[in-house]
Amino acid sequence: MRRLTRTLITTALVTAAVAGTAGWASGTEQRAVTGAPVGTERWRAAGLPDPESMSPAGVARFFAGLSPVRQRALALAHPTVVGNLDGAPLELRYAANARSVRGEFGGARVLAHDTRGRGQVALVYGDLARAEHVAVIVPGSDVDAAHTRPLTAMAEALRSATGGRTAVVAWAGYTTPVGVGLDAATGRLAEAGAERLTRFTDGLAAVGAAEPSVFCHSYGSVVCGLAARDLKAKDLVVLGSPGMRAENASALGTSARVWAAKDPTDWIDRVPNVRLADLGHGTDPADPAFGARRVPADDARGHGGYFAAGTSSLRAFAAIAVGDVR
């Protein structure tokens, strides 16, 4: 009876919190985009290897066995496949995606562009191939190919704060929740996102990019928590997190350093850190008991203010990205 009572209370708390934070009705159920890129059937029909059966390392080996002329021919004939193949040469992906986006994302190079669903995109600021330091930013709700500004602002702020020493990827590479509804309170979209994020970092490793520091905002931290065990990253930094679906940092199963930031005015603090079946995301990573390294954020404001100019959180993020903290 006591366990049933706790369960009912937990369910009521999570439901009330999600409903009260921004409106349960504001959430619209999303279908996760997964699988091979658009154009894969034509690619297969041309006798080319199935993208779904190749790892990013396998993709890298395939392209390494082709002449530059053949590589360019494939990018020209199959831009939506080549532009989204993790493990393909970076310059080839940029060229393939440039054909479809036509300058839509000014100031960044487009490493991925998937038009399915609401659209997904990975935008690169800096020289990803040669940079000594790489950062990847994983966003939360309401970010897609048509709504990247909150994410790109974070990427631009982090790159500037490191003095241009870090190549930053704004990774809108999964189907995010819309609003604060049931999708945001469950792990379904995060599970699909975790697979895509893991493959993305595998792709960075396959082309010789530096091991990244991964910054995960809001629901993006749920994605990162589920991906953590297999994620190729040197740092895992969560900010404004509703939970990572792990009891503590050790349970993430990662060798990356785990960091957490939460400012005192962030509404995420009103969401109970509980989990019942697939509802809720568990322990607050900013709780000292979780075991993450603390990122100072007392002067940040609101849920989206962690990358604001002059904040202690942005300074700390920059130091983490360039390896200036131990």
N, C-alpha and C positions, 0 to 999 in steps of 0.2 A: 504494500500500500504506500509506503514512504517513497519507494522508487517511482511509482506511478505519479505521485503528487509532484515530485521533482521534475518528471518528464513533462507534465502538463504546464507547470510553471515556466519551464524552459521554452516550450513551444509558444506560450503566450508572450513571453518577453521578446523572443526573436520576431514574432509576427508584429507586435506592437512597435518595436524599434524600426523595422523596415518600413512599416506603414507611416510612422511619424517622422522619419528622417527627410523624405522628400515626396512621399505619397506613393503608396502601393500601386495605385492605379496608373502611375506614370511609367511603370515598367511594361514593356511589350516583349512577349516571348520571342526569342531569336533562335534561328536554326544555325548551328555551327557549320562553317565552311571547312571541309576537310578534303583529303584525297589529292589526286594529281592535278596539275594546272590545266587551265583552259587550253585546248588545242592538242591535248595528249593523244586523242584518237588519230589525228593526222600524223603526228610524230610516230606513233606505233605503226601506222599503215605504211610509212616510209622505210620500215625495217629497222628503226632505231630502238635502242634498249628501253624497256619499260621504266619510266621514272619511279613508279611505285615499288619496283623490285630492287632499286639501287639505293644504297646509303649515300650520304654526301661524300664520303671518301671514295665510293665507287664512281660517283659522278665525276669527281676530280680526276680519277684515273682514266675515265672514258675520254674526257676532253684533252687530257695530256697526251693521249695517243693520236690526236688529230693534228693536222697541219693548221697553221693560222688561217689559211685560205678556207679550209673546210669548216673551221670553227665559225668564221664570219658568215659563211654560206648557211649554216644551220641557224644562226641568230637571225638572219634575214628571212629565211623560210618559215621559221617557227619561233617568232619573238616571244609569244606568251608562255611558251615552255621554257626556252633558254633563260628568259628574264626572271623566272621563278624557281630555277633549279638550284637548291642549296648545294654548294660544292663546285658549281660552274665558275669559270674565271670571272673575277669581279668586273673587269672592263667589258667583257662580253655581255654580262647581265646589264650593266649600265646602258650599253649601246642598244640592246634589245628593248629595254623598257623606255628608252628615249623616243622610240618610234610610236609608242602608244600614248604616252602622257603628254607629249608635245609642249613641254615647258610648264606644265600645270603646277609643279612643285618647285618654284623658283628658289634658288639658294641652296638646293640640296641635290644630290645625285640619287637616282631611284634604283634601289637594289632589288626590290620586289614590287609587283603591282598586279594584284589579283582582282578582277572586276566582278567576281561572283558575289552574291549577297549584297551587303552594303559597301563592299570593297575593302581590300586590305592593301597595305603599303609599308615598305621599309625605306626610310629616307636617311641618307648618309651625309653627315657634315664633317668635312676633313678628308684626309687621305687614309682610307681604311687599310689599304695594302701596305703602307709604309709606316703608319703611326706606331710609336712605341707603346702607346696606351690606347685602349678602346673601351668605350662605355656603350651599353645598350639600355634604352629606357623602355619599359613595358607599361602601358597606360591602363587605366581602369575604364569605367563605363563611358559610353557615348562617343568614343573615338572610332572613326573609320576613315576610309579614303577621302571622303568628302568633308570630314570634320577633324582635321589634324592640328588645328592651331594650338590648343592647350599642350599637346605633346611636342610640337616643334618648338614652342616657346621654351619648354624645359630643356630640350636638346641644345638650342642656341645659347641658353643661359649657362649650361654646364660647360659647353665648349669655350665660351668666353671666359668663364671663371678659371679654367685651367690654362688660360693664356694661349689657347690654340694647340696645346700639347696633346690633346686627346681627340681622336676621331669618335664622333658620337653617332649612334644609330637610333633614330626614332622609329621604334618597331611597333607599328600598328598591324601586326601580322596574325591576329586572331579575331574571332567574332566577339566583340565586347557586349556586355549587357546594355540595354537602353533604359535609362532612368534607374530608379531604385525599386525594382520589383522583385519577383521571385527569382529571375535569372541571377540577380546580384546577390541573393541570399543562399544560392545553391552552388554546387561545384560543377555542373554539367558543362558550361562553356569553358570553365577554367581547365577542365580535363583535356578538352580538345586543344585549347590554347597551349597547354604544357607540352603536348606532343610536337606542336609546330615550333615552339620556342626551343625545345631541345634539338630539333633538326636544324634550326637556324644556327645555333651556336656550334653544332657539329660541322655545319657548312663553313663557318668562319675558320675553324681549326683546319679544315680540309684544304683551304686556300692559303694557309700560313699567316692569317691575321693574328694579332696579339690576343691572348686570353682576356676576355672582357670582364669589367665590373658591370654587374647587371642591377639597374635601379628599377624598382617595382612599386608603382603607385596604386593605392586603393585596391580595387579588385584585381589589378595586375599582380599584387602580392600573393593572391590565391593561386594564380597561374604559376608564379615563381616557386611557391611552396610545393606544389605538386610536381614541378619539373626538377626541383633541387637535386634529387639523388643522381640524375643523369646529366645535369646541366654542366657544360664546360664553362666555368666562370671562376675567377679568383676572388670576387666579392659578390655578395648578395645583399643588396640594400633595400629595405622596405620602408615606405613612408605613407602615413595615413592608412595603415593596414587594418582590415576587419578581421584578420587572422590568416594563418598560412596552412591550416589544416594539419597542424603538428602541435604536440603538447609542449615541445621545447625545441631549441636549436639543434640539439643532438639528434632528435627524431627526424630532422630533415634529411639526414644521411648524406650530407655534403661536406667536402673538404674546403669549400669556400668559406671565407670569413663572413659571418652574418651580422648585419647592422640593422638598427631600427630607429626610426624617428617618428615622433607624434607631437604636434604642437598643442598647447593648452586650449586653443579655440577651435580645434578640428571637430566637426560634428560626428566624425566616426567614433569618437569616444562615447557617444550615447548608444552605440550598438553593443548589446551584450555579447561578450566573447564566449559563446557557448556553441555546442554542436549537437544536433539531434538528427540521426540518420544523415540525410544530405542537406539539412537546413542549418545554416550558421557555419562559421569558419574556425571556431575554436579560440585558443589562447591568444591574447594580445601580444604580438612580438615585442612591443615597447615595454611590457611588464618586465622588471628586472629578473623575475623568476624564470622567464623564457630562456634567458641566457644569451641574448644577442648583445652585441656591443652598442652602446648608446651613441646616437647622433644628436648633438644639441639642436633644439628647435624651438626654444622658448620665444624667440622673436619672429617666428613665422606666423602667418595669419591665415586661418581658415583651412579648408581641405586641399586647396590648390596652391598654397603660398610657399611651399618648401623650396622652390627654385627662385624665389624673388631676390632681386639684387640686394646685396648688403646683408643678407641673413646669415646667421651662423650655420644654418643647415646647408646652404649652398656652398659656403666655404669648406665645410666638412666633406660634402660630396666631391668637390674638386680635389681635395687632398686625398680622398680614397681613390679616385679615378687615376691619379698620377702616382699613386704609391707612396705618398709622403707621410702616411700614418701606419703604425704597426700595431 
